[in-house]
Amino acid sequence: MKKILVLYYTQTGQLKQIVDSVMAPLVGGFQVTYEELKPVPPFPFPWNGMPFFQAFPESVKEIPCGMESLQVDPEEHFDLVILAYQVWYLSPSIPVSSFLQSPEARKILGGRPVITLLGVRNMWIMAQERVKARIAEAGGRLVGNIVLADPAPNLTSVITIVRWMMKGEKGAFRKFGLRFPEAGVPAAFIEKASVYGDIIKDSLVKGSFDDLQNKLVSAGAVKVDPVLTNIEKRGKMMFGIWAKMILKKGGYNDPKRERRLKFFKYYLFAVIYLVSPFAAIIFRLIYFINNQAAAKIVKKYSNGMESASWRVESL
Ligand SMILES: Cc1cc2nc3c(=O)[nH]c(=O)nc-3n(C[C@H](O)[C@H](O)[C@H](O)COP(=O)(O)O)c2cc1C
């Protein structure tokens, strides 16, 4: 019986629901081992304000946190590794980047086919470039990528996710006479994700992952928006500068860096609400005129399995 290892971290449980849906067609026919990545101490949820921003510099600079030892034996052979993760500040979440930098990751990923499975708001491409580089560095071979995202308009999903992350309130609500949808990945998307499991199953049975990503993309497993991609790229660059500036004042949870984190908070919301709508209009116009450039971005980030421009040491 072929063996699959599923590594995941989740705060709200959303990613575990996604994992369960994707894995549904695979359990029974394959030996599946689940390994939950556990940071020590755990990150708070709900985040309640400042702790949410405290996680910013370490997310962006991929500074590892303490982690509980893994239950799985890193030397055990698996035919496929599925790495399920979420994005924090356009970067892999701290627990996941901590795992990727651990010596165990080299043993687990080295020489193995790897599929990444993401549950995010809507900005994941820069994080995935980093994860691609880390998997390659560990000697793994990325063979597939599946992304479940919040389909709400960008500014709407910022409001709903901030409420969810800060207060733990996920449901739809009304404010200022406006209706806001439920935060996160819709239940219908999660349910439908089992079709990706069927596609993975075919590849495992055939013993070849060569065409896996094309099939996943055809089934709707990855949607790339070139406009958001461009906003993300610029955001990632600015986040790097801010993270460096904040880290000069101290490490994780150091009160000395709170003033800079507050400035960053104002900067972040100003950029999201005042700058990004104009940037989105400009980029949309550019891609309307030059739709070949848009198609190139979509192809590169939905089908491309190789790390493009980011090298591991580039932070
Ligand atoms: C600190 C923090 C930063 C986040 N930043 C992003 C982001 O840059 N892009 C994105 O698409 N989602 C972002 N999210 C949403 C997460 O990717 C994820 O969807 C959400 O936290 C629920 O995941 P979980 O329950 O599996 O942990 C962020 C969440 C947190 C807590």
The ligand as a Gaussian input file, in Angstrom:
#p B3LYP/6-31G(d) Opt

LIG

0 1
 C       -1.131000      37.055000      10.821000
 C       -1.910000      36.649000       9.591000
 C       -1.553000      37.177000       8.351000
 C       -2.246000      36.768000       7.203000
 N       -1.826000      37.219000       5.973000
 C       -2.395000      36.719000       4.837000
 C       -1.871000      37.069000       3.553000
 O       -0.879000      37.810000       3.415000
 N       -2.482000      36.558000       2.450000
 C       -3.578000      35.736000       2.536000
 O       -4.099000      35.319000       1.496000
 N       -4.074000      35.352000       3.743000
 C       -3.503000      35.822000       4.888000
 N       -3.970000      35.418000       6.122000
 C       -5.072000      34.399000       6.203000
 C       -4.485000      32.990000       6.377000
 O       -3.746000      32.624000       5.245000
 C       -5.550000      31.908000       6.640000
 O       -6.438000      31.833000       5.595000
 C       -6.310000      32.113000       7.927000
 O       -5.428000      32.523000       8.935000
 C       -7.025000      30.838000       8.403000
 O       -6.097000      29.756000       8.404000
 P       -6.004000      28.556000       9.458000
 O       -7.270000      28.469000      10.202000
 O       -5.790000      27.359000       8.638000
 O       -4.847000      28.804000      10.354000
 C       -3.332000      35.844000       7.293000
 C       -3.698000      35.356000       8.567000
 C       -2.983000      35.733000       9.690000
 C       -3.373000      35.141000      11.013000

